[in-house]
């Protein structure tokens, strides 16, 4: 019995020594040595003067692990005052990824959410080619630190490019695509859209654009497009700007999947070039940006939110969403489900491919009539805008939906 108790105590002490801290601290000694390892006998990297602010990355024995000016080291904990202590046990391996994993955003606009799920509100948007560092994964979302704030992005649209030093949390700086060349032409989808002096919702308003106004875009920054207005630079929210098939002004047209053509745009970000091809993958990536937004019967435009993230108006029904995202890759579909089912080539449920339209008979009053449509995204899943009271979501093509499935239609070969 004593041996068992001793073993439990040992396990608890090991667990307590691996508590991950992500707290701010202040040096309270006149000069505190930063050492290479968590030992008083370890060599010194540098010294920190009193009142230096640090971020702790963990604790080993009596030392805090820190990252200071790009270098990782250890400082004796007795000489650090923690400003806000919030220890969080390291998540189980099944729910976490290695700390310090670097990646690149692979979709044109990727929502940053306040939590690890599509039901959490969108706090900002990051753009194609943005480099981020992920230090945790949960429910299919990476936790990142972007522009000084913590957020969550879908793992589907971040390509892992390398492994940073484990236990080092790197803050991802906001990547700006504000070049002085036109990168696209946008169409205003809001009834009126404020033009701001800076890429921030609280910035001063310098003008207004009306619905359907066409505007040249000069890159994006922090969820805003950069534009020219009355000879001056201004910024408009990307939420209320659509990029139609005729909006691309750079690049060339290349064939893809049969006789359907797709546009290729060259983006320059931080001196590096990235190619965004309007393809089935970009269709799904675009549709993904609407996950978590509300269903609206008869809706065919993106939902609108105020500066605090509160829903104002707009949204999609099932066929409105399908028509909108396909139009943005250059394919014009009919507006309603009963007409959309007549487009494309028929596909069985066992031969579905990404981008196929899938139709369901969900109306019990007319069980043989197509009344609902979604977009197949692979792995027996599809994106849909279900019905009033529900948000756009990813669903499994099983159970109820498998029973109600009528046919698939392949619009793009």
N, C-alpha and C positions, 0 to 999 in steps of 0.2 A: 504493500500500500504506500509506504514511504517513497519507494522508487517511482511509483506512478505519479505521486504528487510532485516529486522533484522533476520528473520529465515534463509535466504540464507547466510548471513554473518556468522551465527552460524554454519551452515553446512560446510562452507568453512574452518572455524577455526578448526572444528573437523577433517576434512579431512587432513588439513595441519599438525595437531599434530600426524597423523598416517602415515607419510611418512617414508618408510623403507629405512634406510641408511645402506650401506655396505662399509664404508669408513675407511681408516686408519687415526689415529689421534695421536698427540704427546702432552703430558702434558706440559703446559707452566708455571705452578706454582711451587714454591719450594717444596710443598707437597700438594697433592690433595686427599681428602677423598673419598673413595668408599662407597656408602650408600646402604642399603637394598632396599629402595624404592626411588622414584623420589621426595624427599622432604628434605629440609634442617634440618628438625626436626627428620629425620629417623636416626636409629643407624648406626654406622660406622662398615664396614666389615674389611677394611684395608686402608692404605694410599699408594699413588703412588708418587715416586719422580719425579723431573723435567726430561723431555726428555724421559720418559717411553712411548713406542709405544703401542697403543691399537687399537682394531677393534670395531667400533661402530655397534650395532645391531638394532638401532632405536632411536627415540627421543621422550621423554615425557615431556611436559612442558619445563623447561629450563635445562633438564638433558639428557645426552646421556646414553643409555643402553649399557653395555659392557660385554664382557666375558673375565675375566682375571684369568689365571691359573686355569681354570675349574670352576670358580665361576662367577655367574651373579650378576651385581650390577649397580649402577648409579653414574655418576660423573657430576658435574656442568659444563655446556657447555662453560661458559666464560673462563674456564681454560684449554680448549682443542683446539689445532690448527689442523684443518682438512687438511690432506695432499692432498686429492683429493676428492672434494665434487661431488657426483653424485647421488642425490636423485632420487629414482625411486618409483612412486606410487605403492602401493600394488595392485597386479592384482585382477581382479574380482574373486569372489569365485569359479565360474565355471571352471576357468583355473588354480587354484592353489591348493596345498595341504598344510597341516599344516607344519609349520617350525619345523625342528628337528625330523622328522620321520625316524627312523632307519630301515635298511633293509639288506638283504643278497642276493648276486648274485646267481641265480639258474641255470645258464648255464656255460659250461666249459670256454667259452671265450665271453665276452660281450664288444662290441665296445663302446668306449666313443667318442662322437661326439662334434663338436664345436658349434652346435646349436640344437634346439629341432625339429628335423626332419631327415628322412633318406637321404635327399639330401645333408646334411652337411658332410664335410669330417671327417674321423676317425682320432682322435688325439692320442689315445692310446687304450689299451685293458686291462680289468680287468678280473680276473679269478674266477672260481667257489668257493663259500664260502666267497668271499671278503665282508667285512662289510662296508656299506656306510651309510651316513646320507643325506636324501633328504630334501631340503628346498624350493622346488617349483616344480609344475608340469604343463606342457604345451604341448598340441598336443600329448599326450600319452608318453611324455618323462619326467623323473625326472631330475632336475638340481642338480648336486652334486659338491662337492669340493673334488678332489682326487689328492693326491701327490702335493698339493699346487696350483693346477690349477682347474679352473671351467670347467665342461663339462656336457654333457647330455647323459643319458642312457635310453633305452626303458623300460617302466614300466612293460612290459610283462615278463621280466627276472630278476625282483627284488622282493623278497618276503618281505613284511613288517613284521618286527619282534617286533616292539615296538614303543612307543611314547616318545621321549625325551622331555625336557622342551620346551614348545613353545617359539618361538623367539630366541632360542639359535642355532646358526649355528655351527655344529661340523665338523671339517675338517677330512675327511676320510683318514687315513694313508694308504700308499700302503701296501697291504698284500702280503707277500712273501710265496711261496710254495717251497722254496729252501731247501728241505730236502736232506740228503745224500743217500736216497734209490731211486732206479729207479722207476719212476712213469709212464713210458711209453716209446714206441719206435716211433720215428718220421721218416718220409720220406721227404727228401729235394725236394721241387717243383720248386725252382729257378735254372737257369743254373749255377749259382755260388752264394753261400751265405756266407757273412762275419761272422767270429767268432770274437766277441769283448770281451775285458777284463772286461767290466762292462755292466750292463743291461741298456744301453743308446745308441742311434743312433750315438752320437758323440764320443763314446769311441774308444780307439785304437784297430786296427785290429790285431789279433794274428794268423789268418789262414783263410782258405777258404774251404767250403764243396761243392762238385759238385752235380748236379741233380741226384736224386734217391739214394743218399747216405743214409744209415740207421744209426741212431744215438740214443743212450740211453739218455733219458731225466730225469733230476733230479728236477723237479718242474719248476715253472715259476715266473717271477717277472717283473712288468711294461711292459708287452708285449714281453718279451724275455724268451726263454727256457734256463735253466742252463744245460750245458753239460760238459763232460770231454774231453779235447783235449791235446794230448801229455803229459798226466800226470798233466795238469793244468785245473782249472775251466775256462770256457768260456761261452759266451751267444750268442744265435742266435735268430733272430726275429721270433715270432710265425706266422707271416703272410705267411712265405714261408716254413712252415712245415705242412704236412698232417698227420693225425692220422688215419690210416686204421683200419680195423677190427682186423688185426693181430698185432696191435700196443700195445694192452693192455697186460701188464705183471703181474698185480696184480689182486686179486679178483677171482671170479668164474663165471661160465656160468649158467644162470638161464633162464627157459622158459618164453616167453612172447607172448601174442596174438597168440595162436595156436602153430604150429610147428616151428616157427621162434625163434631162440635163440638170446639172447642179452647179452652183456658182462657187468660185474659190476666192477668198479674200486673204490678202497678206496683212497681218497685224505686226506693227513694230512696238515692242515693249522692252524698255530698258536696253535698247540697242540690239535686242534679239528679235528675229522674225519668227512668227508662228502662222501656220496655215489653218484656216477654219473652213472646212468644206461643208457646204449645205447638203447633207446626206441624211440617210435614215438615222444615223447616230446623232446628228445634230438635231433632227426632229425630236428624238426621244429626250435629248438633253434640254431642249427648249420646253417640251411638255413638262419635264420634271420641275422647271422653275415655278410652275403653277400649283404644285403639290401643297395642300393645306389651305388653299384659297377656297372661298365658298361657292357652292352650286347656286346658279340663278336660272330659273325657268325662263327660256327664251333668250338667255344671255349669250353674247357672241364677242365680248370684249373683256380684257383683263380686269380683275377687281382693282378698285382704287382704295388707297389708304391715306389718312392724313399724316402729318409729320410725326405724330406720336405712335404711328403704327395701327391706328384704329380703322376698321373697315368703314368705308364711306358708301361705295356703290359699285355696280358692275359685277362681272363674273361670267361663268360659262354654264350652259347646260351641256349634255353629252355630245350632241352633234355640233354645237357651237365651238366647243374646244377642238374637236377633230378638224373642222373647217379652218379654224384660225391657225393652228400649227402647221397644217399642210400648205396653206397659202403662203406661209413664211418660208417654205422651201420651194416655192414656185409652182405648186400644184393647186388648181382651183377645183374644189369639190362642191356639190350641192349643199344647201343649208340644213336640210332636215334628214333624219335617220332613214326614213322610207325612200328617199331619193338617193342617199349615199350608198345604199345597199346595191344599187343598180350599176355602180361604177367598179371597174377592175375585174380581175379574174378570180373565180371561186376557189377557195382553199379549205380543205377539211381541217378539223381540230387537231389532227395528228401531224399536219404538214405546215403549221403556222411558222412564220418568220417574223423577226423584229420589224415593226412598222406596219404590219398587216392590220386592217380594220376587222374587228370582230363584233358580230351582231347577235342580239339576244331578244327573245320574246318574253318580256317581263310583265306585260299587261294581261292580267288574268281574264279580262273581259274579251280579249282577242288573242288567244294563245298561239296563233299561227302568224301573227303580224310582227315584223321587226319593230321594236319600240325603244331599243337602247343600243348604244355603240361605244366601243372603247378601242384603245390602241395597244396591240400586243407588243411587249418589250422583251420577250424571251424568258426562259426558265419557268414556263407555265404561269406567267404573271402579265397583267395588263394595267394600263392607266385609264381611269374613268372619272367622270363627273357624275356621281350616282343619282342623287335626287335632293329635293328641298330639305334643308337641315343637315346635310352632309357636305364635307369638303372633298375636293379633288384628291384622289388617293391611288395607291397601288394595291391591286387585289389579286388573289389567287384564282386561276381558272379551274376551280374545283367546286365540288358540292353544288350549291345553288346555281352558280354561274355556268358550270359544266352542263347541268340539266337544262338550263334555259338557252344554251348556245344554239344558234341557227346555222350560221355559216361565217367563214372568214373571206375577206376580199383583199387581194394584193393589188394595190394601186401602183406601186413602183416595183418594176422587175429588177 
